[in-house]
Amino acid sequence: MNDIDKFKAALDKSERIVGFTGAGISTESGIPDYRSQGGIWDKFQPVYLDEFLANESKRLLYWQRKKALWQGIRDATVSKTHLFFKELYDNNKLLGLILQNIDGLHEKSGLPKEVLINIHGTNLEVICMKCKDINPAYETLDDLDLVNGAPLCTKCGGLLKPNTISFGQSLIPEDLERAQDLALSCDMMIAAGSTLVVQPAAAFPLIAKQNGAILAIITQSDTPLDDTADFVFHEKLGDFIDRLGN
């Protein structure tokens, strides 16, 4: 029995699966990544949260970047891998999904919000930093005009910001607690499209493995957990899903 057949057998036996996804699942839907050569940070200097809050020119720089990326995010379509996780959910096998992605494609796949833990937030929402009102991002970004400055909340006049975790901004403790609960509850974790180096999110696959779960890693690059995982497939996610279906 080859590795893909062994993985299929483990997948069939598992009843409490948790997914963990990174940038690789987004790039297959045409969303550019952030850190690799030619990625977003080669084109745009990151804006830290304290800079965003204190400096209008930094806010404008931040919103210019979001405006430039918005059409690609809004029009992106789900990939085979997004649909793979949706099928696991439809078959009552998926406990939840821990995601580093902020593009909203897992939501577009049909997965309900309650099974998703958006560790780094989502670009599909805009939040007021003052009153915490949250609205769909398209209401702000579809016709965003920065001539008169960065957008403000129509309810309280507070600063608006995409509902993502910015540089210098703390992750939400409740999300980390939920993610840890999932890692401790699953019998299999599938880490797809992640280099597993961005902490603290990347700790959850190791927590699952140490708690007795099967750990499968599917990504093109090496990861720090390759020697620990039960299954490692270094290939494009779409190619892997095709092989899985054969």
MARKOL-758336 format. One record per residue (C-alpha): residue number from 1; x, y, z. Coordinates in steps of 0.02 Angstrom, whole numbers, m for minus. Layout:
(NUM,(X,Y,Z)) ...
***
This chain:
(1,(0,0,0)) (2,(75,168,m51)) (3,(68,328,53)) (4,(m85,399,m33)) (5,(m182,238,m4)) (6,(m126,235,178)) (7,(m185,415,195)) (8,(m353,371,118)) (9,(m372,228,242)) (10,(m330,341,389)) (11,(m450,473,323)) (12,(m591,345,312)) (13,(m563,288,491)) (14,(m549,462,566)) (15,(m707,539,638)) (16,(m643,699,719)) (17,(m538,788,587)) (18,(m470,965,606)) (19,(m399,1062,460)) (20,(m258,1188,471)) (21,(m227,1295,316)) (22,(m98,1422,262)) (23,(m51,1528,112)) (24,(m32,1381,m7)) (25,(m219,1353,m14)) (26,(m244,1537,m58)) (27,(m114,1548,m195)) (28,(m201,1407,m289)) (29,(m353,1522,m297)) (30,(m247,1664,m366)) (31,(m221,1757,m201)) (32,(m40,1818,m189)) (33,(57,1768,m34)) (34,(143,1887,85)) (35,(316,1828,130)) (36,(395,1739,m17)) (37,(500,1827,m150)) (38,(383,1929,m258)) (39,(249,1922,m124)) (40,(147,2067,m56)) (41,(282,2129,63)) (42,(401,2151,m84)) (43,(276,2278,m153)) (44,(201,2356,3)) (45,(286,2404,165)) (46,(184,2333,310)) (47,(94,2459,421)) (48,(94,2421,607)) (49,(m62,2444,711)) (50,(7,2588,814)) (51,(56,2677,654)) (52,(m117,2649,582)) (53,(m200,2721,737)) (54,(m86,2871,756)) (55,(m42,2928,580)) (56,(m161,2974,438)) (57,(m28,2952,304)) (58,(4,2775,366)) (59,(m183,2740,366)) (60,(m194,2799,186)) (61,(m46,2688,139)) (62,(m132,2541,223)) (63,(m298,2571,134)) (64,(m211,2597,m33)) (65,(m139,2422,m16)) (66,(m308,2348,32)) (67,(m391,2436,m114)) (68,(m260,2369,m234)) (69,(m287,2191,m172)) (70,(m476,2198,m149)) (71,(m535,2152,m324)) (72,(m427,1995,m324)) (73,(m494,1944,m153)) (74,(m675,1986,m196)) (75,(m673,1890,m360)) (76,(m567,1740,m306)) (77,(m649,1570,m318)) (78,(m629,1419,m207)) (79,(m504,1283,m251)) (80,(m513,1094,m249)) (81,(m435,1097,m76)) (82,(m568,1214,m6)) (83,(m699,1094,m73)) (84,(m606,946,3)) (85,(m629,1019,177)) (86,(m810,1062,138)) (87,(m840,880,89)) (88,(m765,823,254)) (89,(m888,937,342)) (90,(m1034,874,238)) (91,(m984,696,288)) (92,(m987,745,474)) (93,(m800,716,489)) (94,(m736,896,509)) (95,(m735,962,688)) (96,(m667,1129,635)) (97,(m540,1224,533)) (98,(m398,1331,599)) (99,(m345,1452,463)) (100,(m206,1576,439)) (101,(m288,1636,279)) (102,(m378,1804,278)) (103,(m458,1793,105)) (104,(m628,1722,156)) (105,(m621,1577,33)) (106,(m666,1446,162)) (107,(m824,1546,195)) (108,(m858,1552,8)) (109,(m843,1362,1)) (110,(m998,1349,109)) (111,(m918,1307,275)) (112,(m1019,1388,416)) (113,(m934,1524,515)) (114,(m948,1428,679)) (115,(m827,1292,622)) (116,(m695,1417,564)) (117,(m563,1494,676)) (118,(m491,1643,582)) (119,(m330,1660,683)) (120,(m276,1809,579)) (121,(m449,1880,544)) (122,(m536,1904,377)) (123,(m530,2030,235)) (124,(m715,2000,203)) (125,(m760,2112,351)) (126,(m722,2290,404)) (127,(m726,2337,589)) (128,(m739,2505,676)) (129,(m595,2524,796)) (130,(m703,2629,911)) (131,(m878,2553,921)) (132,(m826,2380,855)) (133,(m967,2378,727)) (134,(m930,2249,591)) (135,(m993,2260,412)) (136,(m958,2170,246)) (137,(m796,2234,169)) (138,(m875,2268,m1)) (139,(m979,2408,76)) (140,(m816,2503,108)) (141,(m698,2440,m26)) (142,(m803,2424,m185)) (143,(m811,2614,m208)) (144,(m672,2669,m91)) (145,(m614,2847,m126)) (146,(m463,2901,m24)) (147,(m459,3081,m87)) (148,(m538,3143,75)) (149,(m439,3028,189)) (150,(m456,2854,263)) (151,(m636,2790,286)) (152,(m729,2822,447)) (153,(m874,2736,533)) (154,(m1041,2811,484)) (155,(m1111,2770,657)) (156,(m981,2844,774)) (157,(m845,2924,666)) (158,(m714,2800,723)) (159,(m574,2731,615)) (160,(m621,2586,501)) (161,(m503,2442,471)) (162,(m517,2273,384)) (163,(m554,2144,519)) (164,(m382,2064,509)) (165,(m240,2051,634)) (166,(m112,2185,590)) (167,(72,2188,630)) (168,(91,2234,813)) (169,(m87,2179,853)) (170,(m118,2037,975)) (171,(m211,1881,921)) (172,(m382,1858,1001)) (173,(m365,1747,1157)) (174,(m534,1665,1130)) (175,(m482,1610,955)) (176,(m321,1534,1022)) (177,(m418,1442,1157)) (178,(m541,1373,1030)) (179,(m399,1318,917)) (180,(m312,1229,1060)) (181,(m475,1141,1107)) (182,(m490,1079,928)) (183,(m310,1020,926)) (184,(m341,922,1086)) (185,(m506,849,1024)) (186,(m461,784,850)) (187,(m405,612,796)) (188,(m326,682,637)) (189,(m258,852,590)) (190,(m228,896,408)) (191,(m108,1042,385)) (192,(m124,1104,206)) (193,(m23,1240,120)) (194,(71,1299,274)) (195,(257,1309,309)) (196,(213,1286,494)) (197,(334,1421,550)) (198,(219,1567,596)) (199,(187,1557,783)) (200,(85,1536,887)) (201,(m34,1465,755)) (202,(92,1337,693)) (203,(97,1255,865)) (204,(m76,1178,847)) (205,(m28,1035,729)) (206,(109,984,852)) (207,(m14,993,998)) (208,(m132,878,903)) (209,(7,754,864)) (210,(70,753,1043)) (211,(m108,718,1101)) (212,(m118,561,994)) (213,(m194,626,833)) (214,(m133,576,660)) (215,(m42,722,580)) (216,(m41,743,391)) (217,(57,884,306)) (218,(25,933,126)) (219,(131,1076,61)) (220,(266,1109,m68)) (221,(403,1160,55)) (222,(487,1073,200)) (223,(415,1108,373)) (224,(486,1091,549)) (225,(361,951,583)) (226,(402,839,434)) (227,(497,716,543)) (228,(354,712,669)) (229,(206,692,551)) (230,(126,527,503)) (231,(103,583,322)) (232,(202,712,224)) (233,(162,756,44)) (234,(273,888,m35)) (235,(170,939,m186)) (236,(43,1064,m246)) (237,(m122,1047,m155)) (238,(m223,1033,m315)) (239,(m112,891,m377)) (240,(m131,802,m211)) (241,(m321,818,m213)) (242,(m322,748,m390)) (243,(m218,598,m335)) (244,(m331,574,m185)) (245,(m483,563,m298)) (246,(m407,433,m414)) 
***
